[in-house]
Amino acid sequence: MTGQTRAPGAYRERNSTADRALDILLLFTADKPVWTGAEIGEHLGVARSTGYRYIQSLVNTGFIEEATHGFRLGPRIFELSRLARAGIGLSDVAMPPMRALATAVNETVLLTRRSGRSVVCLDLVEPQHTVRLSYERGHVLPINAGAAAEVLLAWADPAEVNSVLNQAPLERFTAKTLTDPDALRARLAHIRKRGVAISQGELDDHILGVAAPIRDASGSVCAAISIAALATRIPRTELKTVEGAVRDAAAAISHQLELRDS
């Protein structure tokens, strides 16, 4: 025997009460946010009394509510929408702009967050290069070297910055690594003014980094997006273009976080 048989009245039948409720909810759009009971019944193809029975069930549970000249979506919908947005993690929100940035510049893109005196790589997108940079999810980076670290420190609370910089001597990785707290504070002030960090050779002699801050719905910097590339692959003439692409990606992620948390 081919196919599957289904018992009469199975819960997946399109005539179920749950399906009718979903049909009603899906009627509401930006172009038509209010529907009368008669209109809903007509679109369902049921008697007006039956349509009102479905409507009343949705009203009682808060999914729709009475409005002038009909019914509109209710507070329960907005609560579920908020929970759905909150359930989307930072990496989920950031990944589409990260992929777009990696495609645009053809370089490794990192999503990072600060944790005390360290910076953690939350996620990354790698291009198809024969020379692969040694970054992984969960990779821990120092707080005083590299564009991503400096962006995250630049917008941290000043008291927290002082605590981080004064806890222990800063580690040196190359001749360009800043280990003097005052010199690093001056660098952070410059980054805040510019809105983006550009570093070369601070963590690795051959690596160029460009990073921009990601802001949450409150406007606070919660993460950074950056590109990491062999410096020889990005000519000086293209640096402004790369900087703009990183800024745009950070703005796109920040906007999505604002929508998620609003």
C-alpha positions as CSV (number, residue, x, y, z in Angstrom):
1,M,0.0,0.0,0.0
2,T,1.4,3.4,-0.9
3,G,1.1,6.6,1.1
4,Q,0.0,7.0,4.7
5,T,-3.5,6.7,6.1
6,R,-4.7,9.2,8.7
7,A,-7.5,8.6,11.2
8,P,-10.5,10.8,10.8
9,G,-10.3,13.8,13.1
10,A,-6.5,13.6,13.4
11,Y,-5.0,16.7,14.9
12,R,-3.3,17.7,11.7
13,E,-6.6,18.2,9.8
14,R,-6.9,21.7,8.4
15,N,-10.4,22.0,9.9
16,S,-9.1,21.9,13.5
17,T,-9.7,24.8,15.9
18,A,-6.0,25.4,16.1
19,D,-5.7,25.8,12.3
20,R,-8.7,28.1,12.3
21,A,-7.1,30.3,15.0
22,L,-3.9,30.5,12.9
23,D,-5.9,31.4,9.8
24,I,-7.4,34.3,11.7
25,L,-4.0,35.5,13.1
26,L,-2.5,35.4,9.7
27,L,-5.2,37.7,8.3
28,F,-3.7,40.7,10.2
29,T,-1.2,42.7,8.1
30,A,0.4,46.2,8.1
31,D,-2.0,47.1,5.3
32,K,-5.1,45.8,7.2
33,P,-4.5,45.7,11.0
34,V,-8.2,45.7,11.9
35,W,-10.8,43.1,10.8
36,T,-14.5,42.9,11.6
37,G,-16.1,39.7,12.7
38,A,-18.1,39.5,9.5
39,E,-14.9,39.8,7.4
40,I,-13.1,37.1,9.4
41,G,-16.1,34.7,9.0
42,E,-16.2,35.4,5.3
43,H,-12.5,34.8,4.8
44,L,-12.8,31.5,6.8
45,G,-15.8,30.4,4.8
46,V,-17.8,29.7,8.0
47,A,-21.0,31.0,9.4
48,R,-20.8,34.2,11.3
49,S,-21.7,32.5,14.6
50,T,-18.8,30.0,14.1
51,G,-16.4,32.8,13.2
52,Y,-17.3,34.7,16.4
53,R,-16.7,31.5,18.4
54,Y,-13.1,31.3,17.1
55,I,-12.7,35.0,17.6
56,Q,-13.8,34.9,21.2
57,S,-11.4,32.1,22.0
58,L,-8.5,34.3,20.7
59,V,-9.8,37.3,22.6
60,N,-10.0,35.3,25.9
61,T,-6.4,34.3,25.5
62,G,-5.1,37.7,24.6
63,F,-4.1,37.0,21.0
64,I,-6.5,39.5,19.6
65,E,-8.5,42.3,21.2
66,E,-11.4,44.5,20.4
67,A,-10.7,47.7,18.6
68,T,-12.7,50.5,17.0
69,H,-14.6,48.9,14.0
70,G,-13.4,45.4,14.7
71,F,-10.5,43.4,16.1
72,R,-6.7,43.8,16.1
73,L,-3.7,41.8,17.4
74,G,-3.6,41.6,21.1
75,P,-0.8,41.9,23.8
76,R,-0.1,38.1,23.9
77,I,1.2,38.3,20.3
78,F,3.7,41.1,21.2
79,E,4.9,39.2,24.3
80,L,5.6,36.1,22.2
81,S,7.3,38.3,19.6
82,R,9.6,39.8,22.2
83,L,10.4,36.3,23.6
84,A,11.2,35.0,20.1
85,R,13.5,38.0,19.4
86,A,15.3,37.5,22.7
87,G,15.9,33.9,21.9
88,I,18.0,34.8,19.0
89,G,21.6,34.9,20.1
90,L,24.3,37.4,19.2
91,S,26.0,35.0,16.8
92,D,22.7,34.3,15.0
93,V,22.1,38.1,14.6
94,A,25.6,38.8,13.6
95,M,26.2,36.0,11.1
96,P,24.5,37.4,8.0
97,P,26.4,40.7,8.1
98,M,29.6,38.8,8.9
99,R,29.2,36.6,5.9
100,A,28.4,39.7,3.7
101,L,31.5,41.4,5.1
102,A,33.7,38.4,4.5
103,T,32.5,38.2,0.9
104,A,33.0,41.9,0.3
105,V,36.6,42.1,1.6
106,N,37.6,38.4,1.1
107,E,39.2,38.3,4.6
108,T,38.5,36.6,7.9
109,V,35.8,38.2,9.9
110,L,35.6,37.9,13.7
111,L,32.9,38.4,16.3
112,T,34.4,39.1,19.7
113,R,33.4,40.0,23.2
114,R,35.5,41.1,26.2
115,S,35.8,39.0,29.3
116,G,37.9,40.8,32.0
117,R,41.5,41.1,30.7
118,S,40.8,38.9,27.7
119,V,38.9,39.0,24.5
120,V,37.0,35.9,23.3
121,C,36.2,35.0,19.7
122,L,32.5,34.1,19.6
123,D,32.3,33.3,16.0
124,L,34.1,33.8,12.7
125,V,33.7,33.5,8.9
126,E,36.7,32.6,6.9
127,P,37.3,33.3,3.1
128,Q,38.8,30.8,0.7
129,H,42.5,31.7,1.1
130,T,45.4,29.3,0.7
131,V,47.0,31.0,3.7
132,R,44.7,30.5,6.7
133,L,44.9,32.6,9.9
134,S,44.9,30.8,13.2
135,Y,41.6,31.9,14.7
136,E,39.0,29.6,16.2
137,R,35.7,29.9,18.0
138,G,36.6,30.3,21.7
139,H,40.0,31.6,20.9
140,V,41.2,33.9,23.7
141,L,43.0,37.1,22.7
142,P,44.8,39.7,24.9
143,I,43.2,42.9,25.9
144,N,46.0,45.3,24.8
145,A,46.8,44.1,21.2
146,G,44.7,44.1,18.1
147,A,41.9,46.2,16.7
148,A,39.0,44.1,18.2
149,A,40.5,44.2,21.7
150,E,41.1,48.0,21.5
151,V,37.5,48.7,20.3
152,L,36.0,46.6,23.2
153,L,38.2,48.4,25.7
154,A,37.7,51.9,24.2
155,W,34.0,52.0,25.1
156,A,34.2,50.2,28.4
157,D,33.5,52.1,31.7
158,P,36.6,54.2,32.5
159,A,36.8,52.8,36.0
160,E,36.7,49.2,34.6
161,V,39.4,50.2,32.1
162,N,41.6,51.5,34.9
163,S,41.1,48.2,36.8
164,V,42.0,46.1,33.8
165,L,45.1,48.1,32.9
166,N,46.4,48.3,36.5
167,Q,45.9,44.7,37.6
168,A,49.1,43.4,36.1
169,P,51.8,44.5,33.6
170,L,50.5,44.3,30.0
171,E,52.1,41.6,27.8
172,R,54.2,42.5,24.8
173,F,53.8,40.5,21.6
174,T,55.7,42.6,19.1
175,A,57.6,45.8,19.0
176,K,54.3,47.6,18.2
177,T,52.4,46.2,21.2
178,L,51.3,49.0,23.6
179,T,52.2,48.0,27.2
180,D,52.2,51.4,28.8
181,P,48.7,52.1,30.3
182,D,48.8,55.8,29.5
183,A,49.8,55.2,25.9
184,L,47.0,52.7,25.6
185,R,44.5,55.1,27.1
186,A,45.5,57.7,24.5
187,R,45.0,55.1,21.8
188,L,41.5,54.3,23.2
189,A,40.6,58.0,23.1
190,H,41.6,58.2,19.5
191,I,39.6,55.1,18.6
192,R,36.5,56.6,20.3
193,K,36.9,59.8,18.3
194,R,37.3,57.9,15.0
195,G,34.7,55.3,15.8
196,V,36.8,52.4,14.5
197,A,40.2,50.8,15.4
198,I,42.9,50.0,12.9
199,S,46.0,48.0,14.0
200,Q,48.9,46.5,12.3
201,G,51.6,44.3,13.8
202,E,50.5,44.7,17.5
203,L,49.7,41.0,18.1
204,D,51.4,39.5,15.0
205,D,53.9,41.3,12.9
206,H,52.1,40.5,9.7
207,I,48.4,40.9,10.7
208,L,46.3,44.0,9.9
209,G,43.0,44.4,11.9
210,V,40.1,46.7,11.4
211,A,37.3,46.6,14.1
212,A,34.1,48.5,14.9
213,P,31.9,48.4,18.0
214,I,28.5,46.6,18.1
215,R,25.9,48.2,20.3
216,D,22.9,46.6,22.0
217,A,19.4,48.2,22.3
218,S,20.6,50.4,25.1
219,G,23.4,51.9,23.0
220,S,26.1,50.1,25.0
221,V,29.0,48.4,23.2
222,C,28.5,44.7,23.7
223,A,30.8,43.2,21.1
224,A,33.0,44.0,18.2
225,I,33.2,42.9,14.5
226,S,36.6,42.9,12.9
227,I,38.5,41.7,9.9
228,A,41.9,40.1,10.3
229,A,44.2,39.9,7.2
230,L,47.7,39.6,6.1
231,A,48.7,43.2,5.8
232,T,50.1,42.5,2.3
233,R,46.7,41.6,1.1
234,I,45.1,45.0,1.8
235,P,46.9,47.9,0.0
236,R,46.7,51.3,1.7
237,T,44.5,52.5,-1.2
238,E,41.8,50.0,-0.2
239,L,42.0,50.6,3.6
240,K,39.2,53.2,3.6
241,T,36.9,50.9,1.7
242,V,37.5,48.1,4.2
243,E,37.0,50.4,7.1
244,G,33.7,51.5,5.7
245,A,32.6,47.9,5.1
246,V,33.4,47.0,8.7
247,R,31.5,50.1,10.0
248,D,28.5,49.1,7.9
249,A,28.5,45.6,9.2
250,A,28.7,46.8,12.8
251,A,25.8,49.2,12.2
252,A,23.7,46.4,10.6
253,I,24.3,44.0,13.6
254,S,23.5,46.8,16.1
255,H,20.3,47.6,14.2
256,Q,19.2,44.0,14.4
257,L,20.0,43.8,18.1
258,E,17.9,46.9,18.6
259,L,15.0,45.3,16.8
260,R,15.4,42.1,18.7
261,D,15.4,43.7,22.2
262,S,13.0,46.6,21.6
